[in-house]
Amino acid sequence: MPKLFDIKFPGECKTLPEGFWSAVDVWIKKPHVVNKRLCGVKETESKDVGREALLFLLDDPQQVLSFISGRVSPAQTHDKGKPWSFSVRTFIPKVNRYGTHLHKEVILKDFDRQQVTFLPFEEDSERKVSLKKGNIYQFQLLHQDCEEWALELHVLASDAWFSDGVAYPNLPWLSTDLLPKLVRWATECKSSEFRSTLSLLPVEKYSVMYQQLKEKYKAMVKVWPEVTDPDKFVYEDVAIATYLLVLWAEERAEKSLSARQSFVDLGCGNGLLVHILANEGHPGKGIDVRKRKIWDMYGPQTVLEEKAITPSESFLFPVTDWLIGNHSDELTPWIPVIAARSSYSCRYFVLPCCFFDFYAKYQRRQCKKSQYKEYIDFITEVSQVSGFSTEEDCLRIPSTKRVCLVGQSRNYQLSDEAEAEQRRAHYIQSRQPSSGATVQRSDIGNGVDCCHGKRDTDWSRDSSWGEGFQPRDRVETVRNCAALPRDFVDGVVLQVANVLLGMTEGDGRGSSSDWNRGGSLSVSEVAGLLEQETLQLLKNECGGLQTLLKNNHQVFRVEGGRVYIRDWRDRKSSRVDTKRKPVALGALKTRPCWFYDHHPQRCPLQAQHCAFAHGPDELRPSTRPLKKMKNDAL
């Protein structure tokens, strides 16, 4: 069997051979992590595909079996004593280009020889199958000289290989992209803290639904009136809506429901998720403390209420099927409780983001887990104590916080409701902070969701549920040095820069060339240069001096707690190639170049290479409106 390519493992590789099979399973179960044209695969249990796999082998047993193993016959492949396993996977592309033809693969694992073979085939609408003999390939792990490990790629007939760019990749891609990734995965042998993406849904239905909604609502990107990134927020909400719609469709099929589920989105932000779900036939509404500009664009069929959300008897929803918490911040731990207390049949979906307990910011208790995993486990605990059989899943959205929790059923009988409520009440009471440990406004991040900038939830002091919670102000003061007087900021920048430029010796970063790059100081040393009044004014800002220096990144580079003059010619300093293309003729330059105006040797870049204006003749005012602060965002 011809070897197409091989690659050696670095070092001792103590993870092998187990790591090899872990890496293979990533490619089998989650090919979309490397092949971005796939949405995923649908797997068939091994016990159900033995006969099907055998039929393909019998199509040409000698040629195929000699490729797989020269000493195994078709009859032997199913002997229980043999270390073989069979499975079948069906490819689910992001965009269906195949019509009625389904691309599948029989996967044969030979644990004795440390090899896995992929036999692609197609199945039409009449279930007629055809084996793609030219596309049969195999990965084999070898232990060379009892010291070195190597991974080989074998292909049955490389000259007959067919690539469609989706299910069947190019051979060079298998060699240069996939094979090195398998080696890396096998070496790392890491197991994720969370479940695989879309583990609770049929991936093929999700793929079809997502493409339909993406096409239907893509126009929202062009008319997005908020200051947030429309590409991120529109397609993220489309993905979340897709997940819920497929989840609810599966629930209706399982429970033989005819009516579409109702919902309430608590802390709905821009309201796009509510708009999509309502448009797709689900009755519901969104509630948020502050109305957004985009709400007026949706029309009367999208019900959005401007109202402060309080965890109390006033915010129960006894006739609602599902409660939604999408990046719901300090409401997150309350949503399973509100759902449980609304009615025995009420379910919930929550996508946790920032880390909040019932009455304060969440405090870490374990160091062996990531902070995110620990918080997900905490919300899971809240859900289970609230009475839900809790399920975890991972969404496919452009966000680092992608793990959702779903409460579809209860872990107790309706007749035990009184006992279940007693457990909830006791648990919530146990989470109350001690006297004097209430949340401070500064601890909540100035009313801004750190990931989405959309949360501005208000709480009632009179609420029995939230008694002891310190509510935030309805309008928070932004404290990130952006509101400081411009003259004050310019004065601090000039003072610090002049000191750095005066340090031409001593740390090896002085004027080693014809342009003075100055020296470096720690942030604390920079603070020592400033007057006490200046420091006090900066202290009132979140981040203080360091935030001011980082905000002025045109002049300074803050790295490892030290402050440097930024040299835009230096790739490390500017993060751009020194051979970059000239700035386009007539390009908009809305800010003056600090170095051109203040550096003794002016800017080290020529005007056509500098993104900032060299003199007033190049300075053009921007016609775009200024962006609002983060607490005006989503």
C-alpha positions, 0 to 999 in steps of 0.5 A: 500500500503506497505511503504518501507522507509521514511525519515524526513525533517530537521527543519521547511522546509519553501520550502515545499510543493512546494519544493517537486514538484520541487525535483520530477521534477528533478527526472522526467526530469533529472534522469541522474543527479543521475543515471549515466547510463542514458543519459536522458529521452524523455517526452511526453506532458500530453495532449497526453498520457491520453488515453495511461495511461488509457489503462495501468490502465485498464490492472488491474484497481483494483490492480493498482488504489488501490495502487494509490488512494483508492477513485479514479476510472479509469473514474475519473482520467481524470475529469478536476476538479481533481488535477491530471496530466499524463505524459510519459517518455522514458528512454535513456540509455548511452549504448543501451542494449534493442534492440527494447524494449523501457523502459517507465513510466507513471507518475501520479501526485496527487497534492491533496495528495502530491504524485507521482506514477511511472508505468513502461512499455515496448513497442516493435517494434510493439508497443505492451506494457506490464506493469511492475506491480512489479516495480510500486512505489510512493513517498508521502509527509506527514505533520506529527503532523502539524509540521514534514514533511516526505517523504515516498517511497511506492512499490506495490510489493517489492518481485516482483521488477526487476532491470536491473541496468539501467532504473530499479534501485535496491530498496536499491538504491531508498531508500538510494540514491534517497530518501535522494537526493529528500529531499535535493533538496526539502529543497534547492529548488534552480533554476538553472541560466541556461537551462537544458542540451541538451535542443535544441536537441533530447536527444536520437539522441545525445546519439546514436551519442555520443556513436558512436563517442566515440568508433570511436575516443577513440584511440586518448587518447593513442596517444595524444602528447600534455601535456594536459590531453587526457581523458578530452580533447578528450572526451570533443571535442567528446561531442562538435562535437556530439552536433554540428553534431546533431544540424546540422542534425536537421537543415538540416531536418527542412530546407530540406537541402541536403548538409552538413554545412560548418564551420570555427573554430576560435582559433581551438587550438589542432584541434581535433574538426575540425578533427572530424567534417571534418571526419564526412563529413562537409567541413571546417577548423580551424585557430589558431595563433600557430600550435600544434604538434598533427596537423601533426597526422590528415592527409591532410583531416583536414585543419588547418591554422596557422594564427593570427586572427584579427577582421576585414574585412580580417576575414569575411567568406561569403561562410561559414555556421557556425562559431565556437568559442570553449573556444575562450577567447578574440575572444568570443564577436567578433564571433557573430559580425564576423558571422553577417558581413560575410553574412546574412545566416552565423550562429554561435556556441560559448562556452564562457570560460574566460571573455573578452569584445571587447577591454579589460577584461570584467568588472562586472556590477551586483552583483546579478548574478554569474560572469559566468551568467553575462558574458553569458548574456553579450554575449547574448546581443552582439548576439542580437544586432548583429542581431541573435535570440539567443538560450542558451543551456548547454553541457554535457562536463567535464568542469565548463563552459558548457553553449553555445550560438547558433545563427541560425536565424536573428531577422531582415529581409535582407532588413534591413541589413544597419540598423542592421549594424549601430546598431552593429557599434554603440554598438561596439563603445560604448564598447571601453574603455576610453583613457588610459584604454587599456588592459595590457599584465599582465591582460590577464593572460600571454597569457594562457587560464585559463581553457584550456591553449590554447589561444594565439590570436594576434590582429592587431593594424591597424584593424579598428574593434579592434582599441584601443586594446592592443595586447599581445606578441606572446611569453609571459613570464611565471611568476608563480615562476617556472622560478626562480633559484632553489637555490634561491627557496630552500633558501627561503623555508629553511629560512621560514621553520626554522622560523616556526620550531622555533615557538614551543610555542604560538599558540597551534600548536607547538611540542605537539608531539615528532615531531616538527610541528612548528608554523604558520605565516601570509603571510605578516609576512613571507614577513617580514622575507625576504630581500627587494631584495628577495621580489622585485624578487618575486614581478615580479612573478604572485602571488609572495611569496604566489605562491612560498609557494604553489608551495612547498606544500611538505613543506608548507600548506597555509590555510586561509592566514596563512603558516604552516609546512605540517605534512604528518601524519595529515589527514587534512594537507596531505589529505590522510588517516594515514593508507594508504598503503605502497608505492609500492616496487620499486615505482618511487621516483623522488624527495627527501624528504625535511623533511628527508634532513632538519628537525631536526627530519627528516621525520615523515613517514617511508620510505615505507610510504613516496612518496619522496626519503629518501636518494640518494639510493631511488632517481630514475630519471624519464624517462618521459619528463618534462611537458612544461609550460601552454602556450605550452599547448592546 
